[in-house]
Amino acid sequence: MTLLILILIILSGIVGFRRGGLLQLLHFLGTVSALVIARLNYETLGNKLELIMPYPSSVSEVENVVLPTIQDLEQAYYYMSAFLFIFIVSKLIIQIIVSVFDFVNQIIFERKRSKIIGTIIGVIECVYVLAVIMFFLATVPSTGLQEEISNSQLATFIMDHTLIISDKLKDWSQI
């Protein structure tokens, strides 16, 4: 799990480097916007997912070692599923809109500085997306997946210490 996370962070840094600072900033703002959209709408969809998507009943006794404070794991699973779905759909739509601004990369004069800033913003964006994914995976009732996350120091670090969003995701997943 740690190796996969590191590879994703490195790839995001490379993508940010190629995009440059301004274009990567637009993509980051798109990610933040998708997070806000998901936050505003996840409860409504989460309540409806209960009717559509079955919760694995055979694993109801699985203890959540990653997020032990969750009282209703089933409801947290539906809420995080809805949050992730809305986040992905919003991100894709915003990504299409932001791709119109790809020409911005040609305008920048300070190319080296822009590339470095793009790398930093790309890594930050990746960590935020990984935090959302980790919180979703933490609500999946699978002992193996729970152990993978809890055994990865990097995964638990991202879940516990990602600026602003870690605390918010913990609050939103509490039932």
SULLIN-V488845 format. One record per pair of residues at least 6 apart in sequence whose ideal C-beta (glycine too) atoms are under 6 Angstrom apart, sorted by sequence separation. I is the first residue (numbers start at 1). J is the second residue. If there is no record, write none. Layout:
I_J / I_J
This chain:
64_70 / 70_76 / 108_114 / 149_155 / 160_166 / 16_24 / 137_145 / 64_73 / 138_149 / 55_74 / 134_155 / 134_158 / 134_159 / 131_158 / 50_78 / 130_158 / 49_78 / 131_162 / 46_78 / 49_81 / 46_79 / 49_82 / 131_165 / 135_169 / 127_162 / 46_82 / 42_79 / 45_82 / 128_165 / 42_82 / 42_83 / 42_86 / 38_83 / 41_86 / 87_132 / 38_86 / 38_87 / 84_136 / 34_87 / 37_90 / 34_90 / 80_136 / 34_91 / 80_139 / 34_94 / 33_94 / 77_139 / 76_139 / 30_94 / 30_98 / 27_98 / 67_138 / 26_98 / 66_138 / 26_101 / 62_141 / 66_146 / 23_104 / 62_143 / 65_146 / 22_104 / 23_105 / 59_141 / 66_149 / 66_150 / 20_105 / 56_141 / 65_150 / 20_108 / 21_114 / 28_121 / 80_173 / 20_114 / 24_118 / 31_125 / 20_115 / 21_117 / 25_121 / 21_118 / 24_121 / 28_125 / 76_173 / 17_115 / 20_118 / 24_122 / 19_118 / 76_175 / 75_175 / 17_118 / 16_118 / 17_119 / 16_119 / 72_175 / 71_175 / 16_121 / 13_119 / 16_122 / 15_122 / 13_122 / 12_122 / 13_123 / 12_123 / 9_123 / 12_126 / 9_126 / 8_126 / 1_148 / 5_154 / 2_152 / 1_152 / 2_154 / 1_155
